[in-house]
């Protein structure tokens, strides 16, 4: 049990038997009445996001979530195989749980796997990853009809928008949080 005054981003709550991750919270003191805690919660399994308001100092159940660093090994059918870096145990994690992380994962790359009572919940990647551009059209100097960007396919198969000067074979830094936006070149 925890108080709503103890909420932190990333904390997982057990509300009515369902697991919700705290994305954002704010203490709010209206002119009249008691202090409340406004929050934005994400359902761990479905990804649904809701706004929820708690009275200040309300008791909420917290879920014990074990976050372990694991190495992504390979894909086996529709499942992804991860290896625990400390025990070397291998786990099969379904594509539904991996979600959009698949667009940024390469074999032998480390990621944080969050589990609750042995059940994988979600994959946490670093804020940015370095990936190679496998294909992009040559950019034409002076072509600004597209706002200075063009599509590029990454080595994971994900397509993102990059500046016109990026060429096939370059390594770039990609943001894993906001749909895969271009952050910059990686110097050799």
C-alpha distance (Angstrom), angle and dihedral (degrees) to the residues before:
residue distance angle dihedral
X1 . . .
X2 3.78 . .
X3 3.77 136.2 .
X4 3.80 121.9 -111.9
X5 3.82 85.1 -120.1
X6 3.83 87.4 67.0
X7 3.82 96.3 55.6
X8 3.80 117.2 134.8
X9 3.80 132.2 -176.8
X10 3.80 109.6 -93.1
X11 3.82 94.2 24.6
X12 3.82 113.9 135.5
X13 3.81 117.7 -136.5
X14 3.80 128.2 -162.1
X15 3.81 105.0 -140.0
X16 3.82 115.1 176.2
X17 3.81 91.3 -24.0
X18 3.81 94.4 -51.0
X19 3.80 125.3 109.1
X20 3.82 118.0 -125.7
X21 3.79 126.6 179.8
X22 3.81 118.5 -144.1
X23 3.82 108.8 -122.7
X24 3.80 97.4 170.0
X25 3.78 138.5 -5.4
X26 3.80 138.0 -179.6
X27 3.80 133.8 -173.6
X28 3.79 110.1 -130.7
X29 3.81 127.3 -167.4
X30 3.79 110.9 -166.6
X31 3.80 119.8 -157.1
X32 3.77 91.4 -102.1
X33 3.76 128.7 24.5
X34 3.77 135.0 23.9
X35 3.78 129.4 -34.8
X36 3.80 114.4 -93.9
X37 3.80 133.3 -164.1
X38 3.80 115.0 -132.7
X39 3.78 114.9 -159.0
X40 3.77 143.2 176.5
X41 3.81 111.4 -140.9
X42 3.81 130.2 -169.5
X43 3.80 120.4 -153.2
X44 3.80 104.6 -122.7
X45 3.81 96.8 -142.0
X46 3.82 104.2 33.3
X47 3.82 100.2 29.9
X48 3.82 91.9 -131.2
X49 3.83 112.2 153.6
X50 3.80 121.7 -146.9
X51 3.80 137.0 174.8
X52 3.80 113.4 -126.2
X53 3.80 130.1 -178.7
X54 3.80 120.8 -154.4
X55 3.79 128.4 -170.2
X56 3.78 110.8 -112.3
X57 3.80 115.3 -89.7
X58 3.83 93.3 14.7
X59 3.80 114.0 153.0
X60 3.83 115.6 -118.4
X61 3.80 130.6 -179.3
X62 3.79 115.2 -113.6
X63 3.79 121.2 -152.2
X64 3.78 119.9 -133.2
X65 3.78 104.7 -120.3
X66 3.78 118.5 -174.3
X67 3.82 112.3 -151.6
X68 3.80 113.3 -163.3
X69 3.75 131.8 175.7
X70 3.78 108.8 -119.8
X71 3.77 134.7 174.2
X72 3.80 120.0 -123.5
X73 3.80 105.5 -130.6
X74 3.81 109.4 174.8
X75 3.79 146.3 -44.9
X76 3.81 118.0 -93.3
X77 3.81 110.0 -168.3
X78 3.82 105.4 -57.3
X79 3.81 93.9 -19.3
X80 3.78 131.2 85.5
X81 3.81 118.8 -137.1
X82 3.81 116.7 -140.0
X83 3.81 128.5 -178.4
X84 3.80 123.1 -147.2
X85 3.83 106.2 -123.7
X86 3.81 93.9 -142.9
X87 3.82 104.8 39.1
X88 3.85 97.7 24.9
X89 3.83 89.3 -135.0
X90 3.80 114.2 150.1
X91 3.80 123.2 -132.9
X92 3.80 130.5 -165.7
X93 3.81 110.5 -140.6
X94 3.80 120.9 -171.7
X95 3.79 122.9 -121.4
X96 3.83 90.0 -116.1
X97 3.81 91.1 62.8
X98 3.82 94.3 42.1
X99 3.81 89.0 52.3
X100 3.80 117.6 159.8
X101 3.81 91.5 -8.0
X102 3.82 86.7 85.0
X103 3.81 88.9 72.9
X104 3.81 90.9 64.2
X105 3.83 104.5 33.2
X106 3.78 124.8 101.7
X107 3.78 125.5 -172.6
X108 3.84 113.4 -84.1
X109 3.83 91.4 20.3
X110 3.80 119.7 134.4
X111 3.80 122.6 -123.0
X112 3.80 136.3 166.6
X113 3.81 113.1 -106.9
X114 3.81 114.6 -160.8
X115 3.81 116.0 -152.2
X116 3.81 134.2 -178.4
X117 3.80 116.8 -158.9
X118 3.82 89.7 -18.8
X119 3.82 94.6 -51.0
X120 3.83 115.6 117.5
X121 3.81 111.0 -123.0
X122 3.81 107.5 177.1
X123 3.80 145.5 -26.0
X124 3.82 121.8 -112.9
X125 3.79 117.2 -157.4
X126 3.80 128.5 -170.7
X127 3.83 114.1 -87.6
X128 3.81 89.5 -103.2
X129 3.80 137.5 15.9
X130 3.79 134.3 -164.8
X131 3.80 114.9 -120.6
X132 3.80 135.4 169.6
X133 3.81 122.4 -116.9
X134 3.82 105.5 -124.8
X135 3.80 96.5 -177.2
X136 3.77 138.9 8.6
X137 3.79 133.9 147.8
X138 3.80 116.3 -106.8
X139 3.79 110.2 -94.7
X140 3.78 118.1 -124.0
X141 3.78 116.5 -138.5
X142 3.78 108.8 -119.7
X143 3.82 94.8 22.5
X144 3.79 100.8 127.0
X145 3.79 100.6 151.1
X146 3.83 89.0 106.1
X147 3.79 95.5 48.0
X148 3.78 93.1 -100.8
X149 3.80 97.2 -60.1
X150 3.79 136.8 102.4
X151 3.82 134.6 -173.2
X152 3.81 118.4 -91.9
X153 3.81 130.0 -174.8
X154 3.81 116.1 -136.6
X155 3.81 126.7 -147.5
X156 3.82 89.7 -99.9
X157 3.83 91.2 56.6
X158 3.82 94.7 -107.0
X159 3.81 115.3 135.8
X160 3.81 118.6 -143.9
X161 3.81 137.9 165.4
X162 3.83 116.2 -98.9
X163 3.83 134.2 176.1
X164 3.82 117.8 -86.9
X165 3.82 93.8 -107.1
X166 3.83 95.0 63.7
X167 3.82 113.6 104.8
X168 3.80 135.4 -164.6
X169 3.81 111.9 -80.6
X170 3.83 96.7 29.7
X171 3.79 121.1 126.6
X172 3.79 114.9 -128.8
X173 3.80 136.4 -177.9
X174 3.83 113.8 -116.2
X175 3.82 128.2 -165.0
X176 3.83 109.0 -125.4
X177 3.83 95.4 -165.0
X178 3.81 106.1 56.9
X179 3.79 103.5 47.5
X180 3.79 95.6 -74.0
X181 3.78 106.9 -59.7
X182 3.81 121.7 -177.9
X183 3.82 113.6 -102.5
X184 3.80 103.1 175.4
X185 3.78 148.7 -67.8
X186 3.78 121.8 -60.8
X187 3.77 110.9 -128.4
X188 3.79 115.2 -134.0
